[in-house]
Amino acid sequence: MIELGELEKNHQEFEKRNARIVIVSVEDEKAASQTQDQFKHLTVLADKDEGLAAKAEMLDDHASPYGEDMNAPTTILIDRNGIVRWLFRPTRYLTRLTPQEVLEAMDKYLSPDKSPGGS
């Protein structure tokens, strides 16, 4: 949850870029709702059955310490037209991007001149 707190603290920088941070959580809806209450400027989606994670190919087979499948920490930048412009998936599941690294990637891959039709 440290990462969520850091994203929340930097919400104004994301808002300046007209960006929305969406978190896909393996929690059930009740727990995801509680997480949403803690982080008002983020959007938390419950994905307990991992349907979204599977479709987005974010599951690492047998990667958990117990040999179970687990969600790989993945950052996906999607432009306003729904086109994936950048994807980051670390080789180690404990690695996370800092908010500053996410903002830098946004500035690089989602700048108006990178999107079809501009602005």
ChimeraX commands (.cxc) that place a marker at each C-alpha (Angstrom):
marker #1 position 0.00,0.00,0.00 radius 0.5
marker #1 position 3.02,2.26,0.19 radius 0.5
marker #1 position 2.90,2.68,-3.59 radius 0.5
marker #1 position -0.76,3.70,-3.46 radius 0.5
marker #1 position 0.01,6.30,-0.81 radius 0.5
marker #1 position 2.81,7.73,-2.94 radius 0.5
marker #1 position 0.53,7.91,-5.99 radius 0.5
marker #1 position -2.16,9.56,-3.87 radius 0.5
marker #1 position 0.31,12.16,-2.57 radius 0.5
marker #1 position 1.20,13.07,-6.13 radius 0.5
marker #1 position -2.37,13.22,-7.42 radius 0.5
marker #1 position -2.09,16.89,-8.38 radius 0.5
marker #1 position 0.71,16.14,-10.83 radius 0.5
marker #1 position -1.43,13.46,-12.47 radius 0.5
marker #1 position -4.43,15.79,-12.56 radius 0.5
marker #1 position -2.33,18.45,-14.32 radius 0.5
marker #1 position -1.85,15.88,-17.10 radius 0.5
marker #1 position -5.56,14.99,-17.16 radius 0.5
marker #1 position -4.61,11.47,-16.12 radius 0.5
marker #1 position -6.52,8.97,-14.05 radius 0.5
marker #1 position -4.72,6.33,-12.00 radius 0.5
marker #1 position -6.59,3.02,-12.02 radius 0.5
marker #1 position -5.52,0.27,-9.64 radius 0.5
marker #1 position -6.50,-3.32,-10.36 radius 0.5
marker #1 position -6.71,-5.11,-7.03 radius 0.5
marker #1 position -7.07,-8.82,-6.27 radius 0.5
marker #1 position -9.30,-7.87,-3.35 radius 0.5
marker #1 position -13.01,-8.56,-3.24 radius 0.5
marker #1 position -15.41,-5.65,-3.74 radius 0.5
marker #1 position -15.72,-4.85,-0.03 radius 0.5
marker #1 position -11.96,-4.69,0.52 radius 0.5
marker #1 position -11.45,-2.75,-2.73 radius 0.5
marker #1 position -14.09,-0.27,-1.55 radius 0.5
marker #1 position -12.17,0.19,1.71 radius 0.5
marker #1 position -8.97,0.76,-0.26 radius 0.5
marker #1 position -10.82,3.27,-2.43 radius 0.5
marker #1 position -11.91,5.12,0.72 radius 0.5
marker #1 position -8.24,5.45,1.75 radius 0.5
marker #1 position -7.10,6.74,-1.65 radius 0.5
marker #1 position -9.73,9.18,-2.88 radius 0.5
marker #1 position -7.82,10.33,-5.97 radius 0.5
marker #1 position -7.21,6.82,-7.33 radius 0.5
marker #1 position -9.73,4.49,-8.94 radius 0.5
marker #1 position -9.66,1.01,-7.38 radius 0.5
marker #1 position -11.13,-1.91,-9.32 radius 0.5
marker #1 position -11.85,-5.23,-7.60 radius 0.5
marker #1 position -10.54,-8.17,-9.62 radius 0.5
marker #1 position -10.73,-11.00,-7.11 radius 0.5
marker #1 position -11.31,-13.61,-9.81 radius 0.5
marker #1 position -8.41,-12.13,-11.84 radius 0.5
marker #1 position -10.47,-11.85,-15.02 radius 0.5
marker #1 position -9.09,-8.43,-15.92 radius 0.5
marker #1 position -5.56,-9.45,-14.94 radius 0.5
marker #1 position -5.80,-12.52,-17.17 radius 0.5
marker #1 position -7.13,-10.50,-20.15 radius 0.5
marker #1 position -4.35,-7.92,-19.70 radius 0.5
marker #1 position -1.81,-10.75,-19.40 radius 0.5
marker #1 position -0.68,-9.58,-15.97 radius 0.5
marker #1 position -0.61,-13.04,-14.38 radius 0.5
marker #1 position 2.73,-14.71,-13.75 radius 0.5
marker #1 position 2.35,-18.48,-13.63 radius 0.5
marker #1 position 3.55,-20.02,-10.36 radius 0.5
marker #1 position 5.38,-16.81,-9.38 radius 0.5
marker #1 position 4.13,-16.47,-5.82 radius 0.5
marker #1 position 6.31,-17.71,-2.95 radius 0.5
marker #1 position 3.82,-20.61,-2.63 radius 0.5
marker #1 position 3.94,-21.55,-6.31 radius 0.5
marker #1 position 0.57,-20.01,-7.16 radius 0.5
marker #1 position -0.13,-17.67,-10.03 radius 0.5
marker #1 position 0.07,-14.01,-9.05 radius 0.5
marker #1 position -0.51,-10.61,-10.57 radius 0.5
marker #1 position 2.66,-9.07,-11.88 radius 0.5
marker #1 position 3.00,-5.41,-10.94 radius 0.5
marker #1 position 2.31,-3.75,-14.27 radius 0.5
marker #1 position 2.03,-0.13,-15.29 radius 0.5
marker #1 position 0.15,0.53,-18.52 radius 0.5
marker #1 position -0.20,3.96,-20.08 radius 0.5
marker #1 position -3.29,4.21,-22.28 radius 0.5
marker #1 position -4.04,7.33,-24.29 radius 0.5
marker #1 position -7.45,8.97,-24.58 radius 0.5
marker #1 position -8.17,6.85,-27.68 radius 0.5
marker #1 position -7.68,3.61,-25.75 radius 0.5
marker #1 position -4.31,2.83,-27.35 radius 0.5
marker #1 position -1.62,1.34,-25.13 radius 0.5
marker #1 position 1.34,3.67,-25.47 radius 0.5
marker #1 position 3.69,2.12,-22.91 radius 0.5
marker #1 position 3.85,-0.90,-20.64 radius 0.5
marker #1 position 6.24,-1.57,-17.77 radius 0.5
marker #1 position 6.53,-4.93,-16.05 radius 0.5
marker #1 position 9.57,-5.44,-13.83 radius 0.5
marker #1 position 11.48,-8.68,-13.75 radius 0.5
marker #1 position 11.11,-8.79,-9.95 radius 0.5
marker #1 position 7.61,-8.63,-8.48 radius 0.5
marker #1 position 8.76,-6.40,-5.61 radius 0.5
marker #1 position 9.91,-3.66,-7.99 radius 0.5
marker #1 position 7.55,-0.73,-8.41 radius 0.5
marker #1 position 7.85,2.54,-10.30 radius 0.5
marker #1 position 7.95,5.74,-8.30 radius 0.5
marker #1 position 5.32,8.38,-9.06 radius 0.5
marker #1 position 8.08,10.47,-10.63 radius 0.5
marker #1 position 9.01,7.61,-12.97 radius 0.5
marker #1 position 5.35,7.23,-13.98 radius 0.5
marker #1 position 5.06,10.98,-14.61 radius 0.5
marker #1 position 8.23,10.94,-16.72 radius 0.5
marker #1 position 6.86,8.04,-18.79 radius 0.5
marker #1 position 3.58,9.92,-19.22 radius 0.5
marker #1 position 5.41,13.01,-20.42 radius 0.5
marker #1 position 7.40,10.92,-22.87 radius 0.5
marker #1 position 4.71,8.56,-24.23 radius 0.5
marker #1 position 1.46,10.48,-23.75 radius 0.5
marker #1 position 2.46,13.96,-24.78 radius 0.5
marker #1 position 0.02,15.57,-27.24 radius 0.5
marker #1 position 2.37,15.07,-30.18 radius 0.5
marker #1 position 2.43,11.29,-29.47 radius 0.5
marker #1 position -1.35,10.82,-29.71 radius 0.5
marker #1 position -3.25,10.55,-32.99 radius 0.5
marker #1 position -4.96,13.85,-33.70 radius 0.5
marker #1 position -2.82,15.79,-31.19 radius 0.5
marker #1 position -3.98,17.25,-27.86 radius 0.5
marker link #1:1,2 radius 0.2
marker link #1:2,3 radius 0.2
marker link #1:3,4 radius 0.2
marker link #1:4,5 radius 0.2
marker link #1:5,6 radius 0.2
marker link #1:6,7 radius 0.2
marker link #1:7,8 radius 0.2
marker link #1:8,9 radius 0.2
marker link #1:9,10 radius 0.2
marker link #1:10,11 radius 0.2
marker link #1:11,12 radius 0.2
marker link #1:12,13 radius 0.2
marker link #1:13,14 radius 0.2
marker link #1:14,15 radius 0.2
marker link #1:15,16 radius 0.2
marker link #1:16,17 radius 0.2
marker link #1:17,18 radius 0.2
marker link #1:18,19 radius 0.2
marker link #1:19,20 radius 0.2
marker link #1:20,21 radius 0.2
marker link #1:21,22 radius 0.2
marker link #1:22,23 radius 0.2
marker link #1:23,24 radius 0.2
marker link #1:24,25 radius 0.2
marker link #1:25,26 radius 0.2
marker link #1:26,27 radius 0.2
marker link #1:27,28 radius 0.2
marker link #1:28,29 radius 0.2
marker link #1:29,30 radius 0.2
marker link #1:30,31 radius 0.2
marker link #1:31,32 radius 0.2
marker link #1:32,33 radius 0.2
marker link #1:33,34 radius 0.2
marker link #1:34,35 radius 0.2
marker link #1:35,36 radius 0.2
marker link #1:36,37 radius 0.2
marker link #1:37,38 radius 0.2
marker link #1:38,39 radius 0.2
marker link #1:39,40 radius 0.2
marker link #1:40,41 radius 0.2
marker link #1:41,42 radius 0.2
marker link #1:42,43 radius 0.2
marker link #1:43,44 radius 0.2
marker link #1:44,45 radius 0.2
marker link #1:45,46 radius 0.2
marker link #1:46,47 radius 0.2
marker link #1:47,48 radius 0.2
marker link #1:48,49 radius 0.2
marker link #1:49,50 radius 0.2
marker link #1:50,51 radius 0.2
marker link #1:51,52 radius 0.2
marker link #1:52,53 radius 0.2
marker link #1:53,54 radius 0.2
marker link #1:54,55 radius 0.2
marker link #1:55,56 radius 0.2
marker link #1:56,57 radius 0.2
marker link #1:57,58 radius 0.2
marker link #1:58,59 radius 0.2
marker link #1:59,60 radius 0.2
marker link #1:60,61 radius 0.2
marker link #1:61,62 radius 0.2
marker link #1:62,63 radius 0.2
marker link #1:63,64 radius 0.2
marker link #1:64,65 radius 0.2
marker link #1:65,66 radius 0.2
marker link #1:66,67 radius 0.2
marker link #1:67,68 radius 0.2
marker link #1:68,69 radius 0.2
marker link #1:69,70 radius 0.2
marker link #1:70,71 radius 0.2
marker link #1:71,72 radius 0.2
marker link #1:72,73 radius 0.2
marker link #1:73,74 radius 0.2
marker link #1:74,75 radius 0.2
marker link #1:75,76 radius 0.2
marker link #1:76,77 radius 0.2
marker link #1:77,78 radius 0.2
marker link #1:78,79 radius 0.2
marker link #1:79,80 radius 0.2
marker link #1:80,81 radius 0.2
marker link #1:81,82 radius 0.2
marker link #1:82,83 radius 0.2
marker link #1:83,84 radius 0.2
marker link #1:84,85 radius 0.2
marker link #1:85,86 radius 0.2
marker link #1:86,87 radius 0.2
marker link #1:87,88 radius 0.2
marker link #1:88,89 radius 0.2
marker link #1:89,90 radius 0.2
marker link #1:90,91 radius 0.2
marker link #1:91,92 radius 0.2
marker link #1:92,93 radius 0.2
marker link #1:93,94 radius 0.2
marker link #1:94,95 radius 0.2
marker link #1:95,96 radius 0.2
marker link #1:96,97 radius 0.2
marker link #1:97,98 radius 0.2
marker link #1:98,99 radius 0.2
marker link #1:99,100 radius 0.2
marker link #1:100,101 radius 0.2
marker link #1:101,102 radius 0.2
marker link #1:102,103 radius 0.2
marker link #1:103,104 radius 0.2
marker link #1:104,105 radius 0.2
marker link #1:105,106 radius 0.2
marker link #1:106,107 radius 0.2
marker link #1:107,108 radius 0.2
marker link #1:108,109 radius 0.2
marker link #1:109,110 radius 0.2
marker link #1:110,111 radius 0.2
marker link #1:111,112 radius 0.2
marker link #1:112,113 radius 0.2
marker link #1:113,114 radius 0.2
marker link #1:114,115 radius 0.2
marker link #1:115,116 radius 0.2
marker link #1:116,117 radius 0.2
marker link #1:117,118 radius 0.2
marker link #1:118,119 radius 0.2
view
